[in-house]
Structure formats: C-alpha cells, structure tokens
C-alpha cells in the first residue's frame, strides 16, 4: 500500500477522531467501547471512519481476504490509540497494518450444506467441491477439529466435550446431504462469505 493512501487513511481517522465526544453525548446509537476507550461519534465522524474502513478494504488483495468487520476491528484498535495517546504515530501503525494484511496467508476450509441436491460421488465446479455428507466427510471434519483442538490450552475434559459437540453438530448438519467444500485464503468471516 502506498504512502499517499496511508496518509489519506490517517487524515480520515484523525478527522473522525475530531468528532469523538465523551460517552453518551451523541446518544447510545453511536456509543463505542473497545480497547480501553469509550466514546460517542457524531454521525459525520462515524461516516468518515466507515469511509476509511471501505477505502482500506477496497485495496486490491484485501477485499478477497478480509471482511469489513475484520478491517473495522483492526482500524478501531488504531483509533483507540489515536484517542488515548497524545504523541501517537498513526501513519507508522497504518503502515504496519498494511504490511500485516499484505502478508496474510491463512487458508480456511468452509463446509456448507447444499439443499436440493442429492449426491453419491464427489463433483468439482470451479472452486467448490461437492461431496456427499457421508461417514467419510464426518470423519474428515472430526479429524481436522481434533488436530486444532489438540493444540488448545483447555483441559482434557473440555477438549473431549468440544470434540463431541463438533461431531454431533457436523453429523446433524451434514449427514445425508450434499456439502459444498471451499478452501480459500481469507480470514474466517470472509472465507464464509466467499464460500456462500
């Protein structure tokens, strides 16, 4: 991301910060509380902040990898620093954020039940694999879940309960159905949006 865009984003965020009021002064509609700060935004300031989110999301690789909610959360963290720190270098943190977003390389697999299709063999159309919701699929989902949960810091009892819940839910949702499987390089919310 070029420096002109970073400066433009910083200017928009500073402009939005000028419209930040003490909590409650702008009503509950624009009340915000996150990352150790609480404030209300005027309608104009909220619109300016949302434009900054849209501008960052509109950059070439970002739209295909991130949801608006994800970008908003990242910018809100910087916005909180802007409101709470007097000598805050917003441009530097925006550059770091741009680098982090550019280097994002997390792949997510999304499973979606597809109503109205009966399937007995796998079929691939574009980026979507359509598979039957059979024991093989349920075992595959459980195997992936087990590998992830194994690395969590929860106790063994909690891990076992979580695995059992995942197995019950995946069996309930997918068994006997057609399931679309999509693998994308995107954060989880955006991956689900793309898959859907």
C-alpha positions in Angstrom: 0.0 0.0 0.0 1.5 3.4 -1.0 2.3 6.2 1.4 -0.3 8.5 -0.2 -3.1 6.1 0.7 -1.7 5.7 4.3 -1.7 9.5 4.7 -5.3 9.7 3.3 -6.4 7.0 5.8 -4.6 8.7 8.7 -6.3 12.0 7.7 -9.7 10.4 7.7 -9.1 8.7 11.0 -7.9 12.0 12.6 -11.0 13.7 11.1 -13.2 11.1 12.7 -11.4 11.5 16.0 -12.2 15.2 16.0 -15.9 14.1 16.1 -15.4 11.9 19.1 -17.4 13.0 22.1 -17.4 11.8 25.7 -19.6 8.7 26.1 -23.3 9.3 25.9 -23.3 12.8 24.4 -24.3 11.6 21.0 -26.9 9.1 22.3 -26.5 5.3 22.5 -26.6 4.8 18.8 -23.0 5.9 18.2 -21.6 4.8 21.5 -18.4 2.8 21.2 -16.4 1.0 23.9 -13.3 -1.1 22.9 -9.5 -1.4 23.5 -9.7 0.6 26.7 -11.6 3.7 25.4 -15.2 4.8 25.5 -16.6 7.5 23.2 -19.5 8.6 21.1 -19.2 9.6 17.5 -21.2 12.2 15.7 -22.9 10.9 12.6 -20.4 12.7 10.4 -17.4 11.2 12.3 -18.9 7.7 12.1 -19.4 8.1 8.4 -15.8 9.3 8.0 -14.5 6.3 10.0 -16.6 3.9 7.9 -15.2 5.5 4.7 -11.7 4.8 6.0 -12.7 1.1 6.5 -14.1 1.0 3.0 -11.0 2.6 1.5 -8.7 0.1 3.1 -11.0 -2.8 2.2 -11.1 -1.6 -1.4 -7.4 -2.2 -1.9 -6.7 -5.0 -4.5 -5.9 -8.1 -2.5 -7.7 -7.1 0.7 -11.3 -7.4 -0.5 -10.8 -11.1 -1.3 -9.2 -11.9 2.0 -11.0 -9.8 4.7 -14.5 -8.9 5.7 -15.5 -5.3 6.6 -15.9 -6.4 10.2 -12.3 -7.7 10.3 -10.8 -4.4 8.8 -13.1 -2.3 11.1 -11.8 -4.2 14.2 -8.2 -3.6 13.1 -8.8 0.1 12.5 -10.7 0.5 15.7 -7.7 -0.7 17.6 -5.6 2.1 16.0 -8.4 4.6 16.5 -8.4 3.8 20.3 -4.7 4.6 20.4 -5.3 7.8 18.4 -7.9 8.9 21.0 -5.9 7.9 24.1 -2.3 8.7 23.2 -1.1 12.3 22.7 2.0 11.6 20.6 0.7 8.7 18.5 2.3 7.9 15.2 -0.8 6.7 13.3 1.0 6.5 9.9 3.6 4.1 11.3 0.9 1.8 12.7 -1.1 2.0 9.5 2.0 1.0 7.5 2.5 -1.9 9.9 -1.2 -2.9 9.4 -0.9 -2.7 5.6 2.2 -4.9 5.8 0.4 -7.4 8.0 -2.7 -7.5 5.7 -0.5 -7.9 2.6 1.4 -10.8 4.2 -1.8 -12.6 5.3 -1.7 -16.2 4.1 -4.2 -18.2 6.2 -6.2 -20.8 4.4 -9.6 -21.8 5.7 -11.9 -24.6 4.6 -15.6 -23.9 4.7 -18.3 -26.6 4.7 -21.8 -25.6 3.6 -24.9 -27.8 3.3 -26.4 -27.5 -0.1 -30.2 -28.1 -0.1 -32.0 -29.7 -3.1 -29.1 -31.8 -4.4 -28.6 -35.5 -3.9 -25.1 -36.6 -4.4 -23.4 -40.0 -4.4 -20.0 -39.1 -5.7 -17.7 -36.0 -5.5 -18.0 -33.3 -8.1 -15.9 -30.2 -8.6 -17.3 -27.0 -10.2 -14.9 -24.0 -10.1 -13.5 -23.6 -6.6 -16.3 -25.7 -5.0 -16.1 -29.4 -4.3 -19.5 -31.0 -3.8 -19.3 -34.1 -1.6 -21.8 -36.4 -0.1 -22.4 -36.0 3.6 -21.3 -39.5 4.5 -19.2 -41.0 7.2 -16.0 -40.2 5.3 -16.9 -36.5 5.4 -17.9 -36.5 9.1 -14.6 -38.4 10.0 -12.6 -35.8 7.9 -14.2 -32.9 9.8 -13.7 -34.6 13.1 -10.0 -35.3 12.3 -9.4 -31.6 11.3 -11.2 -30.4 14.5 -9.2 -32.9 16.7 -5.9 -31.6 15.3 -6.9 -28.0 16.1 -8.4 -28.6 19.5 -5.4 -30.7 20.5 -3.2 -27.5 20.3 -5.6 -25.5 22.6 -4.8 -24.8 26.2 -8.1 -26.2 27.5 -8.0 -29.2 29.9 -8.6 -32.7 28.5 -12.3 -32.8 29.7 -13.1 -29.6 27.9 -11.3 -30.8 24.7 -13.3 -34.0 24.8 -16.6 -32.2 25.2 -15.8 -29.8 22.4 -14.9 -32.6 20.0 -18.1 -34.4 20.9 -20.1 -31.3 20.3 -18.4 -30.7 16.9 -19.1 -34.3 15.9 -22.8 -34.1 16.9 -23.3 -30.8 15.1 -21.5 -31.8 11.9 -23.4 -35.1 11.8 -26.7 -33.3 12.4 -26.0 -30.6 9.8 -24.3 -32.6 7.0 -25.2 -36.3 7.3 -27.2 -37.4 4.2 -26.9 -34.1 2.5 -24.8 -32.6 -0.3 -22.0 -30.5 1.1 -20.0 -27.8 -0.7 -16.4 -27.6 0.4 -14.5 -24.4 -0.4 -10.8 -23.7 0.6 -9.8 -20.0 0.4 -7.0 -17.7 1.6 -9.1 -15.5 3.8 -9.9 -14.8 7.4 -12.9 -16.9 8.7 -15.7 -14.4 8.2 -14.6 -13.5 4.7 -14.0 -17.2 3.9 -17.6 -18.0 4.8 -18.8 -15.1 2.7 -16.9 -16.3 -0.3 -18.0 -19.9 0.1 -21.6 -18.8 0.4 
